[in-house]
Amino acid sequence: MDALLNGFFADPMYYIGLCVAFVAAIAFLTFLRGFLSGAPHLFTISTHAGHLKLYRFRVIWGVTGLFGLLLAWETLRWLLAQLGIGTSPDPGTLGAVWIAYLVVGAILWIMFAIKKGVTESEH
């Protein structure tokens, strides 16, 4: 147990990276479950449209989870590098990831707001 604690305090980014990688694997499996189970129905159009909603939900949450974890990992690396722990990522890359995350988030928010308005409107 002492070796584990000494290893964590010597290089905490390794163990934090393992935890982030585990959660990223779960997010990727969520994406795959939605994409691979929904893709055949898109090509053959052999299912009710309501069933595709679950597949799209898994795909969006999987991609959003992966992208959010990348953002959290790079931000954590930058913050800990400011404290002298580990190496710092390129600030330009970190800024680009933040901007991309905000743009994709805004696009998804607008898309869901438009879809909700269209599906709830009375004809």
C-alpha positions as CSV (number, residue, x, y, z in Angstrom):
1,M,0.0,0.0,0.0
2,D,2.9,2.3,0.7
3,A,4.3,1.8,-2.8
4,L,0.9,2.7,-4.3
5,L,0.7,5.9,-2.2
6,N,4.3,6.8,-2.9
7,G,3.7,6.2,-6.6
8,F,0.6,8.4,-6.6
9,F,2.3,11.3,-4.8
10,A,5.3,11.0,-7.1
11,D,3.3,11.1,-10.3
12,P,-0.4,11.8,-9.7
13,M,-1.1,12.4,-13.4
14,Y,-0.5,8.7,-14.2
15,Y,-3.2,7.6,-11.9
16,I,-5.6,10.4,-12.7
17,G,-5.0,9.5,-16.4
18,L,-6.0,5.9,-15.7
19,C,-9.3,7.0,-14.2
20,V,-10.0,9.4,-17.1
21,A,-9.1,6.6,-19.6
22,F,-11.6,4.2,-17.8
23,V,-14.4,6.8,-18.0
24,A,-13.5,7.5,-21.6
25,A,-13.7,3.9,-22.5
26,I,-17.3,3.8,-21.0
27,A,-18.2,6.9,-23.0
28,F,-16.8,5.3,-26.2
29,L,-18.8,2.1,-25.5
30,T,-21.9,4.2,-25.1
31,F,-21.2,5.8,-28.5
32,L,-20.6,2.4,-30.1
33,R,-23.8,0.9,-28.6
34,G,-25.8,3.7,-30.1
35,F,-24.0,3.9,-33.4
36,L,-23.7,0.2,-34.2
37,S,-27.2,-0.7,-33.1
38,G,-28.8,2.2,-34.9
39,A,-26.8,2.2,-38.2
40,P,-28.5,-0.8,-39.8
41,H,-31.9,0.7,-39.2
42,L,-30.9,4.0,-40.9
43,F,-29.9,2.2,-44.1
44,T,-32.8,-0.2,-44.2
45,I,-35.4,2.1,-42.6
46,S,-36.9,-0.9,-41.0
47,T,-37.8,0.5,-37.6
48,H,-40.2,2.9,-36.0
49,A,-38.8,6.4,-35.8
50,G,-39.3,6.5,-32.1
51,H,-36.7,3.7,-31.6
52,L,-34.0,5.7,-33.4
53,K,-34.3,8.4,-30.7
54,L,-32.6,6.0,-28.2
55,Y,-29.8,5.4,-30.6
56,R,-29.2,9.1,-31.3
57,F,-29.3,9.7,-27.6
58,R,-26.5,7.2,-26.9
59,V,-24.4,8.5,-29.8
60,I,-24.7,12.2,-28.7
61,W,-23.9,11.4,-25.1
62,G,-21.0,9.2,-26.1
63,V,-19.4,11.9,-28.2
64,T,-20.2,14.6,-25.7
65,G,-18.7,12.5,-22.9
66,L,-15.5,11.9,-24.9
67,F,-15.1,15.5,-25.8
68,G,-15.9,16.7,-22.3
69,L,-13.3,14.3,-20.9
70,L,-10.7,15.5,-23.3
71,L,-11.5,19.1,-22.2
72,A,-11.3,18.2,-18.6
73,W,-8.0,16.3,-19.0
74,E,-6.3,19.1,-20.9
75,T,-7.6,21.7,-18.4
76,L,-6.5,19.6,-15.4
77,R,-3.0,19.1,-17.0
78,W,-2.8,22.9,-17.5
79,L,-3.9,23.7,-13.9
80,L,-1.5,21.1,-12.3
81,A,1.3,22.4,-14.5
82,Q,0.7,25.8,-13.0
83,L,1.3,24.2,-9.6
84,G,4.5,22.5,-10.9
85,I,3.0,19.0,-11.3
86,G,3.5,17.4,-14.7
87,T,3.9,19.0,-18.1
88,S,1.8,21.8,-19.5
89,P,-0.2,21.3,-22.8
90,D,0.2,23.8,-25.5
91,P,-2.0,26.9,-24.6
92,G,-3.2,27.3,-28.2
93,T,-4.4,23.7,-28.2
94,L,-6.2,24.2,-24.9
95,G,-7.9,27.3,-26.1
96,A,-8.9,25.6,-29.4
97,V,-10.4,22.7,-27.4
98,W,-12.4,25.1,-25.2
99,I,-13.7,27.1,-28.2
100,A,-14.6,23.9,-30.0
101,Y,-16.4,22.6,-27.0
102,L,-18.4,25.8,-26.6
103,V,-19.3,25.9,-30.3
104,V,-20.4,22.3,-30.4
105,G,-22.3,22.7,-27.2
106,A,-24.1,25.8,-28.6
107,I,-24.9,23.9,-31.9
108,L,-26.4,21.0,-30.0
109,W,-28.3,23.3,-27.7
110,I,-29.8,25.1,-30.7
111,M,-30.6,21.9,-32.5
112,F,-32.4,20.4,-29.6
113,A,-34.3,23.7,-29.0
114,I,-35.4,23.8,-32.6
115,K,-36.4,20.1,-32.6
116,K,-38.3,20.5,-29.4
117,G,-40.2,23.5,-30.8
118,V,-41.0,21.6,-34.0
119,T,-42.1,18.4,-32.3
120,E,-44.3,20.2,-29.8
121,S,-46.0,22.5,-32.1
122,E,-49.6,21.8,-33.0
123,H,-50.6,21.4,-36.7
